[in-house]
Amino acid sequence: MSLDDHAEALASDLGVDKEEVKSDLKNLVEYSVPMDEAKQSLRRKYGSGGGGGSEPSTVDVADVTPESSNVTVTATVLTVGKRSIRYQGDDQVIFEGELADETGKISYTAWNDFGLEAGEVITAGNAGVREWEGEPELNLGESTNVAREDETLDVPYDVGGDADLSELRPGDRGVALDVVVAELEEKTIDGRDGETEIKSGVVADETARLPFTDWQARDELVEGATVHAENVYVREFRGVPSVNFSEFTTVSPLDREVDVSDTATRMDVREAVETGGMFDVEVVGSVVAVRDGSGLIQRCPECGRVIQKGQCRSHGAVDGQDDLRVKAIVDDGTGTVTAILDDELTAEVYGGGLEKAREQARDAMDQEVVADTIRESIVGREYRVRGNLSVDDYGANLETTEFAATNDDPADRATALLSEVDA
Ligand SMILES: [Zn+2]
C-alpha cells in the first residue's frame, strides 16, 4: 500500500479529511516512524474528535500488529481447539486456533462459544488484539460480533489442523494427529482438583517422536495403539514440544498403519540447535572437553541441585548425596552441545559405579580424579549421542539417553557416511 492508500483508508475509518491525514502521516513517516505506529498515533490524535473514531477498522490479517487496538477481520477459520482453563478461580471453556485470509494467518482465543467451525468464513467485528510472545493475537469476547459469510477465501493454508509431529510447535492448538503410542506410563499427580490419574509417554509418527500427556488417562491409549486424535494442543515441556490430550480431545482407532521409526532424528549440531529444542535427536561429534561439575558430585537432598562445598544455593548447608554425572562438550564442526550423562551412562564411560568413584577419590584425597579419569577416556574420541535437546541463553544441552563411541558401531557409521555421500 502506498502512503496515499494508507491515508485514504485511515481517513475514511476516522471520518476526517484525507489531505489532513496524509500530511500528518507523511510527517511521521519522514521522521522514521514505522507506518503502523504512525497510523496508531493518528488514530489517537483524531480518535476522540473525528466521527466514527472509536469504530474498529477493517483490516487484512497481515496488517494486525500487537499495537492495533480493536479490529474487524474477515477470515477463514483454520482450526478450532477447545480447552478448559481456570480463570479467576472458575473453570472456563475457551476456544483457540488460527484464522487466515489471503494475506496471512493469526492466532485467536474466543472467550465465548461462537460455534466456530474449521473451514467457515467469518467476519469478527470488534475483535481485541493482544500481544503473545511478540506476535499479535485476536481476542473474541463479549464485545465481539461474529457473522458468517457466504464467500470463500483463497487462503494458502490447510484447514482442519492435520499435522505431522515434526511440524508441531509450542502454542499450536486444535491439532489433529495420526500417531502410534510408542511408550506409556500411568501416573498419579497432585492436580488442581486433587489427586488425578494421568497417562504420559511418547507418541510417534512417520516424521518424529514426541512426549505426550493425556490428562484424562483414557482407556484407548495403550502401548502400541494406533489412533487418530483431534483437538490436541502443544506446550513446551523441558525445552521440547509436548502433545497434550485434554478433556475435549477425541481419540479414535485408526485403521491404517503408521510406519514409525525407532531411531532418533540424525542432525547436525547447528541444525538441531536452530530448532530451539528437540525430543529424541541424535548427533555425531567429538568430545572436546569435560566440563567442571562432572564425575563424582554431590546433590542437595531437598532439591537435587548440584552443591558446592556442602552449600545448596536454595537450602544452605546440607548433607550432600553422592552422584555421578558427565557434562561433555561435543563438537561436530557445525556447532557444540553439552551432552549430560546420568549416573548409569557415566558409570559406563568411567568403568565403574559410585563405590569405585568414592574409593578412587578417597585414595587420591581429591574427588576431581574421577572427572580426570573420564576425561582421559572420552576426550578426543567421536561419539554418537542421542537424547532430548533443550536450548536456552546459556547454550544447548542434550539430556543423553545413548552415548556410544562411533567405532563401536561401524554399521551405523557406514550408513551415516553413505547417506552423506548420497546427499
Ligand atoms: Zn537444595
Boltz pocket constraint, residues with backbone or C-beta under 6 A from the ligand:
constraints:
  - pocket:
      binder: B
      contacts: [[A, 300], [A, 301], [A, 302], [A, 303], [A, 304], [A, 305], [A, 312], [A, 313], [A, 314], [A, 315], [A, 316]]
      max_distance: 6.0
